[in-house]
Amino acid sequence: MRPRTRILAITFAASFPFTVFADEPGFFAGLDVSGGTAHGRSSTKDGGGNPFTNTPGAGGKVDHVKFKDTTGIGGHIGYRFTDSPLSAFISYQHIRGKLGWDASYSLFPGAVSSFDATATSNILLGNIAYDWRLTELTSVRASVGLGVAYNALSNITETDKQTGQFGSKVSNHREANPAAQFTAGLRHKVSPNIVLGVDALVSYTGGFETGDTRSGNLGVTRINAYKIDDVWRANVGASLTFSF
């Protein structure tokens, strides 16, 4: 959100008193889209090394972990409680983006490999939301969710960082991680049964890991996996919700 737009939104919200927003009770469902960034780190110091020899320095130390912009689609379904600002819902998000990192090998001074991959998260959360009224049609909503993220790395390509020469294709891998998310945003009724939403989302989705084989200039060999740890995501999202 641009600074000028943010200031106008804050000024608008501040001009109305906050009261509990108890909307019509019942079930609701909707669609979500989002875009944003992600950040992670790595504690890997033996990635790519032979898991059977464990020669010191033969494995790669991971540095310069970098996510590119991510996009997501998803949906939600839930229930709004009677005479209450509380609602509960289940949400699903499919988030995809590019991920890269470097690996250096102390046994081979100056040798650095660059890796590029597609990082995909399928996130399933159980959420509790609370609404505050701004106007008869507009409210502020905050929600918190807990669940699981199924994280996958695919299309993993290794190249020599200096020359760009192809090194290998690393096998794909998928794993489950605990996930949590906090969301804050605005809701506005455009009809008695349709609500538009805009949100800022911060989520923790665990880590990613490559497979344990590589295929390339040395044929197909077993390796220690490269790992990306503690991935946090910051997204801006929009939603369309139907009540029934």
PyMOL commands that set and color helices and strands:
alter all, ss='L'
color gray80, all
select helices_A, chain A and resi 3-14
alter helices_A, ss='H'
color red, helices_A
select strands_A, chain A and resi 19-20+26-41+61-80+86-104+112-133+138-160+166-170+173-191+194-204+208-209+213-216+219-222+227-243
alter strands_A, ss='S'
color yellow, strands_A
deselect
rebuild
show_as cartoon
